[in-house]
């Protein structure tokens, strides 16, 4: 589970084999064995023994800003693997194999979106024909993407253009199926201009922290990307890989709206848009955790949605190493 601290002035410390959390309303303990990560979304007090305890139990402390974006984390100093993996990231990004990897990640996102829309269409007869039209358009874009050849550097504009076109179609279709008073016009970020994007941005922020952790544990360098360029202090690979897992956030947010669990009171107005308040964050994170804890059949095994992130990061790292070994054998 993710332990979330979102009450201003909360206090976190170690108590025997547990974390002790105190705030103005209550005090409770959580066993370290049950915690995967600790998210801190507001002003809070942390004891040094709690930080050390988290490091000893491989639990990362992640700090999120008001929009849900991780701006820092406390993590142990051990590398996830050898430098070979990071060297291979740099090498393959400039080769046709790098484009094939990048295409796989975006196609996985499109497949997730198409499957999700098909399910929504089946349960909404009045909207079925319109949603199916959106699905056909997405499938067309996916087909065009799949036919790209060359290197990422050569095709970056096409990759991002097709991805952007697909995103526009996808979010237009999602706007059709949420309650009328919450309909939105496309994506908006920092700040979100509507309730849907406000929730989605925050959920994406939580996923960013999980993908970064997956990269670190697998030995991948979060800053060495393929599709997104390697700008200063930009976790480009995290932005690349999160595409495969955005569906967890999208399913969660659509579910909250479909089940009429979202209230206007969950949002506070700020300059240029909205921000999610304490009650809104609590409602979102509880449901997102339920999504992440759900067991699914994935690549021949039963694992939690949350664990598919780590699984894919290790799979990518192993693929990079394998291609290095294959290349070495071929050159003998």
N, C-alpha and C positions, 0 to 999 in steps of 0.2 A: 504494500500500500504506500501511497504518498501521504506523508504527514504534512498538513498545510497549516501554517500559522498566519492568520489574516485579521487578528484582533490587535489593534494598536496597544503597545505597552505589554504584550505577552512576554513571558519569561520561560526560557528553555534551559534545563540543566539535566545532568545525569543523576539517576537514583538507582543504585545497584545495577541490575541488568536492563534498566528501562530509561526512557526519556520521560522527564516530568515537565508538564506544561502547565503554567499558571497564568490566568488572566483575571480580569475584574469579576467575571461571572462564575468561573469554576476552576478546578484543579484536577488533572487526571494523568495517568501513566500509560505509556505505550511501550511494549517490549521491542527491543531493537531487532529481534528476529522477524517482526512483522513489517518493518519499514524498509522500503527500497530507496527512498529519497525524501528530503525535507524541503518543502517550498516555503519561502518566507516572502509574503506579499505586502508587508507593512512594517512600521517601526517596531522592533522587538529587541529584547535583551537575550544574549546568548552567553552561557558560561564557557570557559575554555575547556572544562572537563567534558561538556556536552559535545563540543567540536572534536576533541580527541576521540571520544567514544564513537562518534559517527565515522571518523576516518578508520578506526580499528575494525569497524563492521562493514566497511565498503559502502557507506551511505554518503551520498553527496548532498551538500547544502547548496540550494539554488535560490538566488534572490531575484524576484520578479518586479518590474516597474508597474506603474498604474495601468499599462496596456497589456500586461501579461508577458512582456519580453524579458528574457533572462539577461540581466546586466552583470552578473557575477556568480561565481560558484566557489565553494571550498571543497577541495578534492585532494586525495593523497598524491604524493609526488612520483609514484611509480608509473613508468610507461606501460602501455597495454601489451606491447610486443617489441620486436626488433625494429631497427630503422629501415630494414629491407622493405617493409610495407610502405612506408612513407616515401622512400626513394622510387618505388614502383608507381606510386600515385603520380609523381611528377613526370615520369617517363611515359606512361600510358596515356596521359591527358593529351599528349601531342600526337598520338597515333590513331589510326582508324578504330582500333580496339576501344579507345576512349569514347569515341562517338557511339559505338554499339552499347557500351555501358550506360551512357547518358540517355540514349533512346529507351533502353529497358526501364529506367526509372520513371520517365515520363509516360511511357506506354502503360506501366503498372498503375500510375495515377488515373489515366484515362479508363483503363479496365475497371478500376474500383468505382469511378464515377458512373460509368455506363451500367454496371451491375446494380448500383444503388438506385439510379433513375428507373431502371426496369422494375425493380421491386416497388418503388413508389407509384409507378404507373399502374401496376396490377391491382394496387389497393385503392386507387382513385379513379374509378371509371369515367367520371366527368372530365378529368384532365388527361386521361390515358392517351388519346390521339395526339394532343399537343406535346406531351412529354416524349412520346415515341419519336416525334419529328426531331426533337432536340437530340435524342439518342442517335438517330441516323446521321445527323450533322457531326456529332462527336466522332462517330465511327469513321466518317470520311476524313476528318482531320488526322485521326490515328493512323489511317492507311497512308496518308501523305507523309507523315512523320516516319513511318516504318521504312519508306523507300529512300530516305536520305542516305547518301554515301559520302565518304570523305573523312575529315577530321573535325573535331569540335570547333577549332579555330575558324575553319572554313565555313561551317554550318551554324555557328552560334546564333546569328541573326534569324535564320530559318527556325531553329529549335525554339527560341524564345517567342518568335512570332506565332508559331503554331500553338505553343503552350498558352499564350495569351488569348488567342482566338478561341481555343477550347474552353478556357476559364470563363470567358464572357458568355458563351453558350450555356455552360453548366450552371452558372449562378442565376442566369435568367430563368432557367427551368426551376431552380429551387425556390425562387421568389413566387412562383405560381402556387406552391403547395403549402405555404405557411399562412396563418391567419391574416386576413385582409389588413387589419390595423398595423401589422408588422411587415408588410411588403416593403421591399427595398429595391434600389436601382444600382445594381452592380456592386463591386467591391470598394470598400473605403478603409483607410488605415490611419492610425495615429493622428488625430483621433477618428474613430468610427463615426459615421454620420447617422447611423441607425442602430437599432437594438440587435438585429441579426449579426451585423459585422462586429459589433462590440463584443458579443459572446464568442464569435468565431475567432477574432484576433486573440482573445485571451486564451482560448483553447489551443490555438496554434502555438502560442508562447510556451505553454506547458509541454507541448510535443517537442519544440525546439530543444528544451533542456534534456529530454529523454534521448533524442537523436544524438546530441553532443556526447552524452554519457556513453551511448552505444559505440560511437566512433572511438572514444578514448579507450574503452575496454577491449575493443578489437584491434587496437594499434593503428587505427587510421588517423591521419592528421585532419582535424576539423577545418583547418584553414586552407587546405589544398583542394580546391574544387575543380570541377570539369565544366559545367554549364555556366555557373556564376564565376565571374572573374575574381582573381585573388587580390582584392583591394586591401589596403592596410587595415589590420584588425578586424577583418570580415571573415566569419566562419563559413566560407564558401561551400564546403562539402556538406555542412549541415543543411544549408539552403537547398542543395541538390537532392539530398537523400530524403528530406522530409516529405517530398512529393508522394512517396510511396505510402505514407502513413497519415496524410491529411484527412483521409476518409474517416478516421477515428473521431476527429474533431467535428467533421461535418455531420456524421450520423448522430453524434451526441446533441448538437445544437438543433438539428431538424427534429429530433425526438422531443426535446424540451418544448419546442413550439407546437408540435403536433399534439402533444399531451396537455396543452394549455397550462404548462407549468411556469411560464414566463410572465412576470408582472412588470408594469411600467416603473414600479417602485424600486426595481433592481438597478436602475440606471440614474446617474447624476449628470446634469448638463455641465459641460465645460466649453471653453472657447472653441468654436468650430465643430462641436459634436457632442459625444457622450462618453462616459466612462462607467465601468462596472463597479458598483459599491460592494461593501462587505457581504450583504445578503445575496447579491447576485453572484459573487465569486463562489460563495459556499454552495449555492444551488448548482452552478455549472461544474465545479470540481467534483462534487459528489457523483454526479451523473457521468462525467468523463471517466472517473475512476472505475465506475461500474462497467463502462465500455471496455476499458483497458484490461480489466480483470476477467472478462468473458473468455472462456476456453473455445478455441476454434480448431478446425482441421487445417493444418498449414504445412505444405510440402511433405505430406506423408506422416505427420505427427500431430498429436494433440497438445497445443500450447496456448498460453494466454496471448491475447492481442498485444499486451505490453511486451511480451518476450519476443514477438516477431521482429521488433526493432533491433534487439541485440542479435537475433539469429541472422538477419540480413546483413548487418554490419560485419559479422564474422564471416559470412559467406563471401562478401565482397573482398575482404582481406585475404581469405584463403584462395580466392580466384586470382588475385594479384600475385601471390606467391607461386601458385601453380604455373601461371604463364611465364614467370621468371625461370622456373625450373625447366619447363618445356623448351624455352628459348636456349637455355644452357646446353641441354641435351642435343638440340639441333645443330649447335655450333661446334660440337666435338668432331 
